[in-house]
Amino acid sequence: MSEIQAGEDDFYGRYSTGILPSHVLKRLIAQGQEIQAAEPFTGAQIQPASIDLRLGPVAMRVRASFLPGKNSTVEEKLAHVFMHEIDISNGAVLEAGCVYIVKLMERAEFSPRISGAANPKSSTGRIDVFTRLITDRGEAFDRIEAGYRGPLYAEISPQTFPILVRKGSRLNQLRIRRGSPQFGDTQLRRLHAEQALVDSDPDIDNGLGFSIDLKSTGRIGWRAKRHTGLIDLDKTDALSPYDFWDPVEANSAGHLVLDPDEFYILASRERVAIPLDHAAEMVPFNPLVGEFRVHYAGFFDPGFGYEKGKPPTARAVLEVRSREVPFILEHGQIVGRLIFERLTDPPPEAYGSGLGSNYQNQSLKLSKHFKTP
């Protein structure tokens, strides 16, 4: 390795490949490298292993979701599906059942070894807002190819509740990765042996499996109401949950019938911990085992549910929607998997440690917009 290469690797952390932690992201921002923005970044945007992305001042209502494909830009595709423009500078309502495209304040200036992955923020997914990242010439949602230089866009589609957003609202988040590190089941078993990742025997098979809790005493979930009032995405602890949700209670059979096109908040049976030098992403479970979707918001930060020397402390909260037919979920049924990846360096502050994290040590919990019931 050359001295120049060694210096570059030191800049990114202990390891030359992996997800970039908060202190490395701050270095890059300070030097105008890899990620830039139309307005200065704020400290609140920087999470332990990701950057919150901010909406720009204009939302474009479109007829349908789309991907540009390798030969088109987002602007070129918009010409075919554009309906009307909405100024969200001082706040505007995005209606349920509609699709919007918003150019973000951030843009990528990635070098050849840098790539990115995006996901909705936890609070976005928990109110059933479907949000995906799009890039010019992109052939997949929520992915930024290595070496991409160009604008970033958010596709936003509220599914149940109308939402109030404004310029600067943060609906999704970006993880930036250097290189293509591999992290398989053998490494995952080793990591669990060093620091328990779940508080039960791990189900490790192409990631760490987790199951559904339908036998807790009393309330086991929430089902979203229809035709409710607005949710202001930038206001926390402001709404009564009972104006937007119906409680779901446990039954002796330990199962739950998911009604088609209804949205539920449920919790995992296992408690989870993410070690300080790793991050995780929840991926959809095999669709062949059930007609339902779990978890819009898939990033788990380093330190989530983690206390050194103690068992895992936080459950995964699941956003669940059945598809065309009613479907019975059984207590203990595997519904998703966590894929782990190493960071290039542990962040100086982990999730929950003085960062104002909303979901540390959580059990069944609604989004931050709602008061504790």
Secondary structure by P-SEA (a helix, b strand, c coil): ccaaaaaaaaaacccccccccaaaaaaaaaaccccccccccccccccccbbbbbbccbbbbbcbbbbbcccccaaaaaaaccccccccccbbbbbccbbbbbbccccccccccccccccccaaaaaacccccccccccccccccccccbbbbbbbcccccbbbbbccccccbbbbbbccbbbbcaaaaaaaaaacccccccccccccbbbbbbcccccccbbbbbcbbbbbcccccccccccccbbbbbbccccbbbbcccbbbbbbbcbbbbbcccbbbbbccccccccccccccbbbbcccccccccccccbbbbbbcccccbbbbbccccccbbbbbbbccccccccccccccccccccccccccccccc
